[in-house]
């Protein structure tokens, strides 16, 4: 089915048209995963909410701006992908899915996150990149099991000091924001393994030698005059990363990141809960 035909059919709310978009998905798949990415959906078909044993639901790259209250029936859901949609606010029904481990909210129009997000105490991975956030919502600091936070491509200028409470956090992606200084709170998080502050406005980097868990720091595309000092064995990506007196020549080659929490693959290949 062509995307143009899907787009036309998506405007018609009849059950027949919705079934056409779903391509006859009538029963819960054996693998307990439903991938409805890129179907031009404007509303979630209610019969999906009857798949109560569902573990993974991918709704990426649609035209959704709300979710039905019936979604609350999916209490076994561990992965929910809502990225590349039209959400201006996170539907509160998402916060009732207490088994969620991974939540993708990137590339929407979110300016904030609801306080109810604190109910998702099993959440380990949160992607909120490419939204309209001017500050990192404080409620994120209450997600005690969070290991990976991707908040790149927003308009963040600072990070809340309470972020240091997230002692399980290992990876934080902050590229493409408005940081004018290296976030001081990160200096108090010795358990961090990956810090990405690429494409900000940071002019000076403090020493990161005292962070024993650090494995990778990405600081390229900042107007900095120094490279951050790191402990032996820590990989750096940015100017003067080889400790040469002058900036090393860049070939333009893409530097490949080999750690597990790599920026987003296609929805069907997104990381699984541990």
C-alpha positions, 0 to 999 in steps of 0.5 A: 500500500502506498503512503499516499493512499494510506494518508487518504484512508487515515482521514476516514474514521470508519472501522473498515478503513482502520483495518485497511491501515492495519493490514488485517492485524486482528489477533495478538502476534505470537511474539507479543509485539505490534509495530504500527510505525509509519501507517499514517495513523491519526488514532490508535485502533481500540482493538489493539488495547485488547491485546493485554499480554502485549510487551512491545508497541511501536507507534513511531512515525504516525500522526498521533496527538492523543491516545485512548484511555483504553491503553491502560489495559496494556499493563504488561507493556515494556516498550512504547515508541511514540516518537515522530508524532504530533504530541504536544503533551504526553497523554497521562494514560502512558503514565499508568503503564507501570511495567514500561522499561523503555519510552520513546518520545522523541521528535514530537512537540513536547514543552514539558512532561507531566508529574505523573511520569514519576509513576513509571518507576521501572523506566530505564531508557527515556528518549525525549530528543527533538522536542521543545523543552527549554529545561529538563523536567524535574520529574525525570530526576524521580525515575530512580532506575533510569540508565539512559537519557537522550535529551538532545536537540531541545533548547536546554540551557541548564540541568537540575541539580537533582539529576545527581540522584539518578545513581543508575544513570550511565548514559546522557545525550545532550547534543544540540542544546543551548548549554553555555557551560558544562553542566556542573551537576554532571561533575557530581555523577561518578557513575556516568559512562557516556556524556555527549554535549556535542553541538552546544555553546560550551567555551571551557571544559572542566577536568573530568579525571575524577569520574571513574566510570567515564568511558566516552565523552563527546564534546565536538562542535563547541566553541571551546578553547580546551579539551576536557581532561579525562582519565587514561583509557577514556575516549574523547571525540572533539578538538584536541582529543589527542592532546596535540598542541594544535587542533588535529586535522579533520577528515570529515569521516564519521566517528563510529560509536560502539557502545550499547546506547547508540543513537536510535536505530529504526523502531523495530531494532530499538534496544530491548529491556535488560 
